[in-house]
Amino acid sequence: MALGAENFMLPCLNKQILGFDCMGCGIQRAFVLLANGEFLAAFKMYPAIYTLMALALFIGLNFFFNFKHSNKIINLLAILSVVTIVVSFFIKTVN
């Protein structure tokens, strides 16, 4: 038995209890795919992976360096992430 990352992933309680995916389903696997260099597969698994990573990276950098208009950039990345999450959830639900 291999001790891969999938053996340590948290289960989706929404899917276990209610029977359908939540808006966060796939993000753990997308991170694993991204760590393995499978960039397209990570995007297909969870399209918001890249906007969320850009948001996290910018917030982390902004903690150390004070960027001009950082609040606007953070808001824009957050809105872009939320829109991507919601749209991809509805596309996944319909298909």
PDB file as gemmi writes it, atoms N, CA and C in Angstrom:
CRYST1    1.000    1.000    1.000  90.00  90.00  90.00 P 1                      
ATOM      1  N   MET A   1       0.843  -1.177   0.000  1.00  0.00           N  
ATOM      2  CA  MET A   1       0.000   0.000   0.000  1.00  0.00           C  
ATOM      3  C   MET A   1       0.890   1.242   0.000  1.00  0.00           C  
ATOM      4  N   ALA A   2       0.643   2.135  -0.944  1.00  0.00           N  
ATOM      5  CA  ALA A   2       1.430   3.364  -1.058  1.00  0.00           C  
ATOM      6  C   ALA A   2       0.878   4.421  -0.104  1.00  0.00           C  
ATOM      7  N   LEU A   3       1.772   5.213   0.437  1.00  0.00           N  
ATOM      8  CA  LEU A   3       1.366   6.294   1.327  1.00  0.00           C  
ATOM      9  C   LEU A   3       1.333   7.600   0.547  1.00  0.00           C  
ATOM     10  N   GLY A   4       0.460   7.685  -0.447  1.00  0.00           N  
ATOM     11  CA  GLY A   4       0.318   8.884  -1.256  1.00  0.00           C  
ATOM     12  C   GLY A   4      -0.447   9.957  -0.509  1.00  0.00           C  
ATOM     13  N   ALA A   5      -0.467  11.124  -1.090  1.00  0.00           N  
ATOM     14  CA  ALA A   5      -1.146  12.265  -0.476  1.00  0.00           C  
ATOM     15  C   ALA A   5      -2.651  12.026  -0.357  1.00  0.00           C  
ATOM     16  N   GLU A   6      -3.217  11.243  -1.263  1.00  0.00           N  
ATOM     17  CA  GLU A   6      -4.666  11.017  -1.228  1.00  0.00           C  
ATOM     18  C   GLU A   6      -5.102  10.263   0.022  1.00  0.00           C  
ATOM     19  N   ASN A   7      -4.190   9.523   0.639  1.00  0.00           N  
ATOM     20  CA  ASN A   7      -4.532   8.801   1.868  1.00  0.00           C  
ATOM     21  C   ASN A   7      -4.717   9.740   3.049  1.00  0.00           C  
ATOM     22  N   PHE A   8      -4.239  10.958   2.940  1.00  0.00           N  
ATOM     23  CA  PHE A   8      -4.305  11.907   4.055  1.00  0.00           C  
ATOM     24  C   PHE A   8      -5.252  13.071   3.797  1.00  0.00           C  
ATOM     25  N   MET A   9      -6.011  13.026   2.706  1.00  0.00           N  
ATOM     26  CA  MET A   9      -6.927  14.116   2.383  1.00  0.00           C  
ATOM     27  C   MET A   9      -8.187  14.032   3.227  1.00  0.00           C  
ATOM     28  N   LEU A  10      -8.709  15.199   3.559  1.00  0.00           N  
ATOM     29  CA  LEU A  10      -9.954  15.264   4.310  1.00  0.00           C  
ATOM     30  C   LEU A  10     -11.129  14.954   3.396  1.00  0.00           C  
ATOM     31  N   PRO A  11     -12.099  14.195   3.871  1.00  0.00           N  
ATOM     32  CA  PRO A  11     -13.276  13.928   3.037  1.00  0.00           C  
ATOM     33  C   PRO A  11     -14.208  15.142   3.036  1.00  0.00           C  
ATOM     34  N   CYS A  12     -14.977  15.268   1.984  1.00  0.00           N  
ATOM     35  CA  CYS A  12     -15.958  16.347   1.896  1.00  0.00           C  
ATOM     36  C   CYS A  12     -17.197  15.923   2.685  1.00  0.00           C  
ATOM     37  N   LEU A  13     -17.429  16.583   3.791  1.00  0.00           N  
ATOM     38  CA  LEU A  13     -18.582  16.242   4.623  1.00  0.00           C  
ATOM     39  C   LEU A  13     -19.896  16.547   3.913  1.00  0.00           C  
ATOM     40  N   ASN A  14     -19.904  17.606   3.114  1.00  0.00           N  
ATOM     41  CA  ASN A  14     -21.097  17.953   2.354  1.00  0.00           C  
ATOM     42  C   ASN A  14     -21.478  16.802   1.422  1.00  0.00           C  
ATOM     43  N   LYS A  15     -20.480  16.254   0.735  1.00  0.00           N  
ATOM     44  CA  LYS A  15     -20.742  15.160  -0.198  1.00  0.00           C  
ATOM     45  C   LYS A  15     -21.143  13.886   0.544  1.00  0.00           C  
ATOM     46  N   GLN A  16     -20.517  13.627   1.700  1.00  0.00           N  
ATOM     47  CA  GLN A  16     -20.850  12.431   2.472  1.00  0.00           C  
ATOM     48  C   GLN A  16     -22.251  12.506   3.078  1.00  0.00           C  
ATOM     49  N   ILE A  17     -22.628  13.688   3.561  1.00  0.00           N  
ATOM     50  CA  ILE A  17     -23.912  13.819   4.250  1.00  0.00           C  
ATOM     51  C   ILE A  17     -25.055  14.095   3.279  1.00  0.00           C  
ATOM     52  N   LEU A  18     -24.838  15.073   2.362  1.00  0.00           N  
ATOM     53  CA  LEU A  18     -25.915  15.493   1.467  1.00  0.00           C  
ATOM     54  C   LEU A  18     -25.879  14.817   0.100  1.00  0.00           C  
ATOM     55  N   GLY A  19     -24.717  14.263  -0.260  1.00  0.00           N  
ATOM     56  CA  GLY A  19     -24.646  13.517  -1.505  1.00  0.00           C  
ATOM     57  C   GLY A  19     -24.237  14.303  -2.740  1.00  0.00           C  
ATOM     58  N   PHE A  20     -23.864  15.565  -2.575  1.00  0.00           N  
ATOM     59  CA  PHE A  20     -23.394  16.326  -3.735  1.00  0.00           C  
ATOM     60  C   PHE A  20     -22.188  17.180  -3.355  1.00  0.00           C  
ATOM     61  N   ASP A  21     -21.415  17.550  -4.371  1.00  0.00           N  
ATOM     62  CA  ASP A  21     -20.182  18.306  -4.161  1.00  0.00           C  
ATOM     63  C   ASP A  21     -20.461  19.695  -3.593  1.00  0.00           C  
ATOM     64  N   CYS A  22     -19.493  20.197  -2.845  1.00  0.00           N  
ATOM     65  CA  CYS A  22     -19.556  21.577  -2.367  1.00  0.00           C  
ATOM     66  C   CYS A  22     -18.683  22.442  -3.274  1.00  0.00           C  
ATOM     67  N   MET A  23     -18.631  23.727  -3.008  1.00  0.00           N  
ATOM     68  CA  MET A  23     -17.842  24.632  -3.841  1.00  0.00           C  
ATOM     69  C   MET A  23     -16.341  24.465  -3.636  1.00  0.00           C  
ATOM     70  N   GLY A  24     -15.939  23.739  -2.620  1.00  0.00           N  
ATOM     71  CA  GLY A  24     -14.528  23.516  -2.369  1.00  0.00           C  
ATOM     72  C   GLY A  24     -14.051  22.139  -2.787  1.00  0.00           C  
ATOM     73  N   CYS A  25     -14.955  21.298  -3.260  1.00  0.00           N  
ATOM     74  CA  CYS A  25     -14.573  19.943  -3.666  1.00  0.00           C  
ATOM     75  C   CYS A  25     -13.565  20.000  -4.804  1.00  0.00           C  
ATOM     76  N   GLY A  26     -12.455  19.329  -4.594  1.00  0.00           N  
ATOM     77  CA  GLY A  26     -11.422  19.248  -5.608  1.00  0.00           C  
ATOM     78  C   GLY A  26     -10.193  20.073  -5.309  1.00  0.00           C  
ATOM     79  N   ILE A  27     -10.255  20.972  -4.334  1.00  0.00           N  
ATOM     80  CA  ILE A  27      -9.123  21.863  -4.089  1.00  0.00           C  
ATOM     81  C   ILE A  27      -7.915  21.103  -3.530  1.00  0.00           C  
ATOM     82  N   GLN A  28      -8.144  20.113  -2.680  1.00  0.00           N  
ATOM     83  CA  GLN A  28      -7.019  19.336  -2.145  1.00  0.00           C  
ATOM     84  C   GLN A  28      -6.316  18.565  -3.253  1.00  0.00           C  
ATOM     85  N   ARG A  29      -7.093  17.913  -4.091  1.00  0.00           N  
ATOM     86  CA  ARG A  29      -6.507  17.159  -5.194  1.00  0.00           C  
ATOM     87  C   ARG A  29      -5.824  18.091  -6.196  1.00  0.00           C  
ATOM     88  N   ALA A  30      -6.379  19.265  -6.390  1.00  0.00           N  
ATOM     89  CA  ALA A  30      -5.763  20.242  -7.299  1.00  0.00           C  
ATOM     90  C   ALA A  30      -4.399  20.671  -6.769  1.00  0.00           C  
ATOM     91  N   PHE A  31      -4.271  20.873  -5.464  1.00  0.00           N  
ATOM     92  CA  PHE A  31      -2.972  21.218  -4.879  1.00  0.00           C  
ATOM     93  C   PHE A  31      -1.964  20.090  -5.063  1.00  0.00           C  
ATOM     94  N   VAL A  32      -2.415  18.848  -4.900  1.00  0.00           N  
ATOM     95  CA  VAL A  32      -1.525  17.711  -5.098  1.00  0.00           C  
ATOM     96  C   VAL A  32      -1.091  17.635  -6.560  1.00  0.00           C  
ATOM     97  N   LEU A  33      -2.033  17.814  -7.476  1.00  0.00           N  
ATOM     98  CA  LEU A  33      -1.694  17.808  -8.897  1.00  0.00           C  
ATOM     99  C   LEU A  33      -0.718  18.928  -9.227  1.00  0.00           C  
ATOM    100  N   LEU A  34      -0.942  20.087  -8.649  1.00  0.00           N  
ATOM    101  CA  LEU A  34      -0.055  21.230  -8.870  1.00  0.00           C  
ATOM    102  C   LEU A  34       1.342  20.936  -8.337  1.00  0.00           C  
ATOM    103  N   ALA A  35       1.418  20.326  -7.184  1.00  0.00           N  
ATOM    104  CA  ALA A  35       2.713  19.978  -6.591  1.00  0.00           C  
ATOM    105  C   ALA A  35       3.445  18.932  -7.428  1.00  0.00           C  
ATOM    106  N   ASN A  36       2.693  18.111  -8.148  1.00  0.00           N  
ATOM    107  CA  ASN A  36       3.287  17.099  -9.015  1.00  0.00           C  
ATOM    108  C   ASN A  36       3.576  17.628 -10.413  1.00  0.00           C  
ATOM    109  N   GLY A  37       3.324  18.918 -10.632  1.00  0.00           N  
ATOM    110  CA  GLY A  37       3.619  19.529 -11.923  1.00  0.00           C  
ATOM    111  C   GLY A  37       2.560  19.310 -12.976  1.00  0.00           C  
ATOM    112  N   GLU A  38       1.402  18.843 -12.594  1.00  0.00           N  
ATOM    113  CA  GLU A  38       0.306  18.614 -13.540  1.00  0.00           C  
ATOM    114  C   GLU A  38      -0.614  19.838 -13.527  1.00  0.00           C  
ATOM    115  N   PHE A  39      -0.170  20.879 -14.212  1.00  0.00           N  
ATOM    116  CA  PHE A  39      -0.829  22.181 -14.144  1.00  0.00           C  
ATOM    117  C   PHE A  39      -2.207  22.190 -14.803  1.00  0.00           C  
ATOM    118  N   LEU A  40      -2.333  21.582 -15.963  1.00  0.00           N  
ATOM    119  CA  LEU A  40      -3.627  21.543 -16.640  1.00  0.00           C  
ATOM    120  C   LEU A  40      -4.614  20.669 -15.869  1.00  0.00           C  
ATOM    121  N   ALA A  41      -4.147  19.547 -15.364  1.00  0.00           N  
ATOM    122  CA  ALA A  41      -5.020  18.669 -14.574  1.00  0.00           C  
ATOM    123  C   ALA A  41      -5.493  19.374 -13.305  1.00  0.00           C  
ATOM    124  N   ALA A  42      -4.612  20.172 -12.694  1.00  0.00           N  
ATOM    125  CA  ALA A  42      -4.997  20.925 -11.501  1.00  0.00           C  
ATOM    126  C   ALA A  42      -6.086  21.941 -11.843  1.00  0.00           C  
ATOM    127  N   PHE A  43      -5.939  22.599 -12.991  1.00  0.00           N  
ATOM    128  CA  PHE A  43      -6.958  23.568 -13.416  1.00  0.00           C  
ATOM    129  C   PHE A  43      -8.283  22.871 -13.700  1.00  0.00           C  
ATOM    130  N   LYS A  44      -8.230  21.719 -14.345  1.00  0.00           N  
ATOM    131  CA  LYS A  44      -9.460  20.982 -14.635  1.00  0.00           C  
ATOM    132  C   LYS A  44     -10.130  20.474 -13.364  1.00  0.00           C  
ATOM    133  N   MET A  45      -9.327  20.118 -12.376  1.00  0.00           N  
ATOM    134  CA  MET A  45      -9.874  19.634 -11.111  1.00  0.00           C  
ATOM    135  C   MET A  45     -10.552  20.761 -10.335  1.00  0.00           C  
ATOM    136  N   TYR A  46      -9.897  21.934 -10.284  1.00  0.00           N  
ATOM    137  CA  TYR A  46     -10.421  23.059  -9.512  1.00  0.00           C  
ATOM    138  C   TYR A  46      -9.941  24.357 -10.167  1.00  0.00           C  
ATOM    139  N   PRO A  47     -10.728  24.941 -11.064  1.00  0.00           N  
ATOM    140  CA  PRO A  47     -10.284  26.099 -11.850  1.00  0.00           C  
ATOM    141  C   PRO A  47      -9.824  27.306 -11.027  1.00  0.00           C  
ATOM    142  N   ALA A  48     -10.302  27.449  -9.828  1.00  0.00           N  
ATOM    143  CA  ALA A  48      -9.930  28.619  -9.021  1.00  0.00           C  
ATOM    144  C   ALA A  48      -8.581  28.454  -8.336  1.00  0.00           C  
ATOM    145  N   ILE A  49      -7.899  27.359  -8.575  1.00  0.00           N  
ATOM    146  CA  ILE A  49      -6.629  27.099  -7.895  1.00  0.00           C  
ATOM    147  C   ILE A  49      -5.620  28.215  -8.160  1.00  0.00           C  
ATOM    148  N   TYR A  50      -5.586  28.690  -9.380  1.00  0.00           N  
ATOM    149  CA  TYR A  50      -4.577  29.699  -9.729  1.00  0.00           C  
ATOM    150  C   TYR A  50      -4.942  31.086  -9.196  1.00  0.00           C  
ATOM    151  N   THR A  51      -6.212  31.447  -9.199  1.00  0.00           N  
ATOM    152  CA  THR A  51      -6.591  32.745  -8.637  1.00  0.00           C  
ATOM    153  C   THR A  51      -6.418  32.745  -7.119  1.00  0.00           C  
ATOM    154  N   LEU A  52      -6.716  31.621  -6.486  1.00  0.00           N  
ATOM    155  CA  LEU A  52      -6.520  31.530  -5.036  1.00  0.00           C  
ATOM    156  C   LEU A  52      -5.044  31.571  -4.666  1.00  0.00           C  
ATOM    157  N   MET A  53      -4.220  30.929  -5.478  1.00  0.00           N  
ATOM    158  CA  MET A  53      -2.778  30.966  -5.203  1.00  0.00           C  
ATOM    159  C   MET A  53      -2.219  32.367  -5.423  1.00  0.00           C  
ATOM    160  N   ALA A  54      -2.697  33.055  -6.461  1.00  0.00           N  
ATOM    161  CA  ALA A  54      -2.261  34.427  -6.700  1.00  0.00           C  
ATOM    162  C   ALA A  54      -2.677  35.324  -5.538  1.00  0.00           C  
ATOM    163  N   LEU A  55      -3.887  35.121  -5.034  1.00  0.00           N  
ATOM    164  CA  LEU A  55      -4.368  35.888  -3.889  1.00  0.00           C  
ATOM    165  C   LEU A  55      -3.521  35.618  -2.650  1.00  0.00           C  
ATOM    166  N   ALA A  56      -3.268  34.356  -2.369  1.00  0.00           N  
ATOM    167  CA  ALA A  56      -2.463  33.999  -1.189  1.00  0.00           C  
ATOM    168  C   ALA A  56      -1.041  34.530  -1.319  1.00  0.00           C  
ATOM    169  N   LEU A  57      -0.467  34.423  -2.505  1.00  0.00           N  
ATOM    170  CA  LEU A  57       0.889  34.924  -2.731  1.00  0.00           C  
ATOM    171  C   LEU A  57       0.949  36.432  -2.547  1.00  0.00           C  
ATOM    172  N   PHE A  58      -0.026  37.138  -3.097  1.00  0.00           N  
ATOM    173  CA  PHE A  58      -0.021  38.592  -2.967  1.00  0.00           C  
ATOM    174  C   PHE A  58      -0.221  39.022  -1.520  1.00  0.00           C  
ATOM    175  N   ILE A  59      -1.124  38.368  -0.807  1.00  0.00           N  
ATOM    176  CA  ILE A  59      -1.334  38.712   0.600  1.00  0.00           C  
ATOM    177  C   ILE A  59      -0.058  38.445   1.399  1.00  0.00           C  
ATOM    178  N   GLY A  60       0.592  37.323   1.108  1.00  0.00           N  
ATOM    179  CA  GLY A  60       1.847  37.013   1.798  1.00  0.00           C  
ATOM    180  C   GLY A  60       2.929  38.036   1.502  1.00  0.00           C  
ATOM    181  N   LEU A  61       3.083  38.414   0.241  1.00  0.00           N  
ATOM    182  CA  LEU A  61       4.074  39.426  -0.120  1.00  0.00           C  
ATOM    183  C   LEU A  61       3.727  40.783   0.464  1.00  0.00           C  
ATOM    184  N   ASN A  62       2.435  41.096   0.485  1.00  0.00           N  
ATOM    185  CA  ASN A  62       1.996  42.385   1.024  1.00  0.00           C  
ATOM    186  C   ASN A  62       2.250  42.473   2.525  1.00  0.00           C  
ATOM    187  N   PHE A  63       2.348  41.333   3.183  1.00  0.00           N  
ATOM    188  CA  PHE A  63       2.661  41.321   4.608  1.00  0.00           C  
ATOM    189  C   PHE A  63       4.070  41.854   4.861  1.00  0.00           C  
ATOM    190  N   PHE A  64       4.983  41.570   3.932  1.00  0.00           N  
ATOM    191  CA  PHE A  64       6.367  41.993   4.080  1.00  0.00           C  
ATOM    192  C   PHE A  64       6.689  43.290   3.338  1.00  0.00           C  
ATOM    193  N   PHE A  65       6.041  43.502   2.202  1.00  0.00           N  
ATOM    194  CA  PHE A  65       6.269  44.703   1.397  1.00  0.00           C  
ATOM    195  C   PHE A  65       4.952  45.441   1.253  1.00  0.00           C  
ATOM    196  N   ASN A  66       4.974  46.741   1.449  1.00  0.00           N  
ATOM    197  CA  ASN A  66       3.752  47.519   1.360  1.00  0.00           C  
ATOM    198  C   ASN A  66       3.552  48.001  -0.068  1.00  0.00           C  
ATOM    199  N   PHE A  67       2.665  47.329  -0.795  1.00  0.00           N  
ATOM    200  CA  PHE A  67       2.386  47.695  -2.179  1.00  0.00           C  
ATOM    201  C   PHE A  67       1.375  48.821  -2.254  1.00  0.00           C  
ATOM    202  N   LYS A  68       1.548  49.653  -3.254  1.00  0.00           N  
ATOM    203  CA  LYS A  68       0.586  50.717  -3.506  1.00  0.00           C  
ATOM    204  C   LYS A  68      -0.691  50.082  -4.057  1.00  0.00           C  
ATOM    205  N   HIS A  69      -1.828  50.533  -3.591  1.00  0.00           N  
ATOM    206  CA  HIS A  69      -3.146  50.026  -4.004  1.00  0.00           C  
ATOM    207  C   HIS A  69      -3.328  48.545  -3.666  1.00  0.00           C  
ATOM    208  N   SER A  70      -2.703  48.093  -2.607  1.00  0.00           N  
ATOM    209  CA  SER A  70      -2.788  46.671  -2.262  1.00  0.00           C  
ATOM    210  C   SER A  70      -4.218  46.244  -1.935  1.00  0.00           C  
ATOM    211  N   ASN A  71      -4.988  47.113  -1.292  1.00  0.00           N  
ATOM    212  CA  ASN A  71      -6.369  46.750  -0.960  1.00  0.00           C  
ATOM    213  C   ASN A  71      -7.192  46.508  -2.217  1.00  0.00           C  
ATOM    214  N   LYS A  72      -6.987  47.333  -3.230  1.00  0.00           N  
ATOM    215  CA  LYS A  72      -7.728  47.157  -4.481  1.00  0.00           C  
ATOM    216  C   LYS A  72      -7.311  45.867  -5.179  1.00  0.00           C  
ATOM    217  N   ILE A  73      -6.024  45.563  -5.155  1.00  0.00           N  
ATOM    218  CA  ILE A  73      -5.541  44.344  -5.794  1.00  0.00           C  
ATOM    219  C   ILE A  73      -6.065  43.118  -5.065  1.00  0.00           C  
ATOM    220  N   ILE A  74      -6.036  43.146  -3.743  1.00  0.00           N  
ATOM    221  CA  ILE A  74      -6.556  42.022  -2.950  1.00  0.00           C  
ATOM    222  C   ILE A  74      -8.045  41.846  -3.201  1.00  0.00           C  
ATOM    223  N   ASN A  75      -8.789  42.941  -3.222  1.00  0.00           N  
ATOM    224  CA  ASN A  75     -10.227  42.855  -3.493  1.00  0.00           C  
ATOM    225  C   ASN A  75     -10.495  42.285  -4.878  1.00  0.00           C  
ATOM    226  N   LEU A  76      -9.736  42.728  -5.867  1.00  0.00           N  
ATOM    227  CA  LEU A  76      -9.914  42.237  -7.229  1.00  0.00           C  
ATOM    228  C   LEU A  76      -9.615  40.739  -7.315  1.00  0.00           C  
ATOM    229  N   LEU A  77      -8.518  40.306  -6.715  1.00  0.00           N  
ATOM    230  CA  LEU A  77      -8.178  38.879  -6.734  1.00  0.00           C  
ATOM    231  C   LEU A  77      -9.201  38.052  -5.961  1.00  0.00           C  
ATOM    232  N   ALA A  78      -9.713  38.595  -4.862  1.00  0.00           N  
ATOM    233  CA  ALA A  78     -10.727  37.879  -4.081  1.00  0.00           C  
ATOM    234  C   ALA A  78     -12.023  37.741  -4.873  1.00  0.00           C  
ATOM    235  N   ILE A  79     -12.449  38.817  -5.515  1.00  0.00           N  
ATOM    236  CA  ILE A  79     -13.672  38.771  -6.321  1.00  0.00           C  
ATOM    237  C   ILE A  79     -13.496  37.810  -7.491  1.00  0.00           C  
ATOM    238  N   LEU A  80     -12.341  37.869  -8.143  1.00  0.00           N  
ATOM    239  CA  LEU A  80     -12.058  36.961  -9.253  1.00  0.00           C  
ATOM    240  C   LEU A  80     -12.074  35.507  -8.788  1.00  0.00           C  
ATOM    241  N   SER A  81     -11.538  35.246  -7.613  1.00  0.00           N  
ATOM    242  CA  SER A  81     -11.539  33.889  -7.060  1.00  0.00           C  
ATOM    243  C   SER A  81     -12.957  33.410  -6.764  1.00  0.00           C  
ATOM    244  N   VAL A  82     -13.742  34.255  -6.130  1.00  0.00           N  
ATOM    245  CA  VAL A  82     -15.116  33.876  -5.784  1.00  0.00           C  
ATOM    246  C   VAL A  82     -15.940  33.630  -7.047  1.00  0.00           C  
ATOM    247  N   VAL A  83     -15.805  34.504  -8.025  1.00  0.00           N  
ATOM    248  CA  VAL A  83     -16.546  34.325  -9.278  1.00  0.00           C  
ATOM    249  C   VAL A  83     -16.127  33.026  -9.964  1.00  0.00           C  
ATOM    250  N   THR A  84     -14.841  32.742  -9.989  1.00  0.00           N  
ATOM    251  CA  THR A  84     -14.355  31.504 -10.597  1.00  0.00           C  
ATOM    252  C   THR A  84     -14.885  30.283  -9.860  1.00  0.00           C  
ATOM    253  N   ILE A  85     -14.894  30.335  -8.541  1.00  0.00           N  
ATOM    254  CA  ILE A  85     -15.411  29.222  -7.741  1.00  0.00           C  
ATOM    255  C   ILE A  85     -16.890  28.987  -8.025  1.00  0.00           C  
ATOM    256  N   VAL A  86     -17.683  30.054  -8.020  1.00  0.00           N  
ATOM    257  CA  VAL A  86     -19.130  29.926  -8.214  1.00  0.00           C  
ATOM    258  C   VAL A  86     -19.453  29.449  -9.631  1.00  0.00           C  
ATOM    259  N   VAL A  87     -18.813  30.051 -10.631  1.00  0.00           N  
ATOM    260  CA  VAL A  87     -19.086  29.655 -12.021  1.00  0.00           C  
ATOM    261  C   VAL A  87     -18.680  28.208 -12.259  1.00  0.00           C  
ATOM    262  N   SER A  88     -17.509  27.802 -11.784  1.00  0.00           N  
ATOM    263  CA  SER A  88     -17.072  26.427 -12.006  1.00  0.00           C  
ATOM    264  C   SER A  88     -17.956  25.448 -11.247  1.00  0.00           C  
ATOM    265  N   PHE A  89     -18.463  25.836 -10.073  1.00  0.00           N  
ATOM    266  CA  PHE A  89     -19.389  24.973  -9.325  1.00  0.00           C  
ATOM    267  C   PHE A  89     -20.666  24.757 -10.107  1.00  0.00           C  
ATOM    268  N   PHE A  90     -21.226  25.827 -10.663  1.00  0.00           N  
ATOM    269  CA  PHE A  90     -22.463  25.689 -11.415  1.00  0.00           C  
ATOM    270  C   PHE A  90     -22.255  24.901 -12.704  1.00  0.00           C  
ATOM    271  N   ILE A  91     -21.118  25.087 -13.357  1.00  0.00           N  
ATOM    272  CA  ILE A  91     -20.822  24.304 -14.561  1.00  0.00           C  
ATOM    273  C   ILE A  91     -20.700  22.820 -14.198  1.00  0.00           C  
ATOM    274  N   LYS A  92     -19.997  22.527 -13.096  1.00  0.00           N  
ATOM    275  CA  LYS A  92     -19.831  21.136 -12.663  1.00  0.00           C  
ATOM    276  C   LYS A  92     -21.182  20.536 -12.251  1.00  0.00           C  
ATOM    277  N   THR A  93     -22.036  21.325 -11.639  1.00  0.00           N  
ATOM    278  CA  THR A  93     -23.341  20.842 -11.194  1.00  0.00           C  
ATOM    279  C   THR A  93     -24.249  20.540 -12.383  1.00  0.00           C  
ATOM    280  N   VAL A  94     -24.213  21.372 -13.408  1.00  0.00           N  
ATOM    281  CA  VAL A  94     -25.076  21.196 -14.562  1.00  0.00           C  
ATOM    282  C   VAL A  94     -24.622  19.999 -15.397  1.00  0.00           C  
ATOM    283  N   ASN A  95     -23.311  19.808 -15.488  1.00  0.00           N  
ATOM    284  CA  ASN A  95     -22.795  18.699 -16.313  1.00  0.00           C  
ATOM    285  C   ASN A  95     -22.787  17.462 -15.541  1.00  0.00           C  
TER     286      ASN A  95                                                      
END                                                                             
